[in-house]
Amino acid sequence: MDTRESQTPEEELQRLKEINEPEDFEHPEPDETQPEARDPARGLSWLLPLAIVLAVAVLGYLLVVGMSG
């Protein structure tokens, strides 16, 4: 990205043209062809199902222990 403060009118016009161009879906950006850009995010997506299973197990245990005591 150009960080200069002043631009010639031609440079400003070129920058505005680049910003206003519609996205070219036939020729994707180079980073879209890289393997890490295609892989799904592998964050903590397993944490929510695990938390649900643990919560159900704890509630079930408490209900069983509470009923017998």
C-alpha positions as a Python dict, from the first residue, in 0.01 Angstrom:
ca = {
    (1, 'M'): (0, 0, 0),
    (2, 'D'): (124, 345, -87),
    (3, 'T'): (179, 549, 229),
    (4, 'R'): (287, 872, 65),
    (5, 'E'): (84, 1175, 170),
    (6, 'S'): (67, 1349, -167),
    (7, 'Q'): (-19, 1184, -496),
    (8, 'T'): (-34, 1317, -845),
    (9, 'P'): (-383, 1337, -996),
    (10, 'E'): (-295, 1045, -1223),
    (11, 'E'): (-188, 830, -928),
    (12, 'E'): (-505, 917, -737),
    (13, 'L'): (-718, 836, -1041),
    (14, 'Q'): (-542, 498, -1083),
    (15, 'R'): (-594, 420, -714),
    (16, 'L'): (-965, 503, -739),
    (17, 'K'): (-999, 284, -1049),
    (18, 'E'): (-838, -8, -865),
    (19, 'I'): (-1072, 36, -570),
    (20, 'N'): (-1388, 63, -783),
    (21, 'E'): (-1318, -233, -1013),
    (22, 'P'): (-1562, -522, -969),
    (23, 'E'): (-1415, -845, -838),
    (24, 'D'): (-1280, -1078, -1105),
    (25, 'F'): (-1416, -1423, -1017),
    (26, 'E'): (-1262, -1590, -1323),
    (27, 'H'): (-911, -1493, -1211),
    (28, 'P'): (-902, -1514, -831),
    (29, 'E'): (-644, -1345, -616),
    (30, 'P'): (-316, -1540, -586),
    (31, 'D'): (-371, -1609, -216),
    (32, 'E'): (-692, -1801, -295),
    (33, 'T'): (-488, -2067, -472),
    (34, 'Q'): (-265, -2133, -172),
    (35, 'P'): (-351, -2444, 33),
    (36, 'E'): (-387, -2258, 361),
    (37, 'A'): (-644, -2025, 202),
    (38, 'R'): (-859, -2324, 95),
    (39, 'D'): (-844, -2514, 425),
    (40, 'P'): (-1130, -2459, 666),
    (41, 'A'): (-1052, -2292, 994),
    (42, 'R'): (-945, -2547, 1253),
    (43, 'G'): (-982, -2339, 1565),
    (44, 'L'): (-1174, -2445, 1870),
    (45, 'S'): (-1475, -2574, 1675),
    (46, 'W'): (-1458, -2900, 1873),
    (47, 'L'): (-1489, -2716, 2204),
    (48, 'L'): (-1865, -2643, 2189),
    (49, 'P'): (-1976, -3005, 2129),
    (50, 'L'): (-1736, -3121, 2402),
    (51, 'A'): (-1875, -2864, 2646),
    (52, 'I'): (-2231, -2974, 2568),
    (53, 'V'): (-2148, -3341, 2623),
    (54, 'L'): (-1974, -3263, 2953),
    (55, 'A'): (-2264, -3044, 3071),
    (56, 'V'): (-2517, -3319, 2992),
    (57, 'A'): (-2301, -3578, 3170),
    (58, 'V'): (-2266, -3361, 3482),
    (59, 'L'): (-2638, -3282, 3491),
    (60, 'G'): (-2722, -3649, 3445),
    (61, 'Y'): (-2488, -3748, 3724),
    (62, 'L'): (-2630, -3483, 3956),
    (63, 'L'): (-2985, -3596, 3882),
    (64, 'V'): (-2901, -3962, 3948),
    (65, 'V'): (-2712, -3883, 4270),
    (66, 'G'): (-2982, -3638, 4382),
    (67, 'M'): (-3261, -3893, 4324),
    (68, 'S'): (-3086, -4168, 4519),
    (69, 'G'): (-2987, -3957, 4818),
}
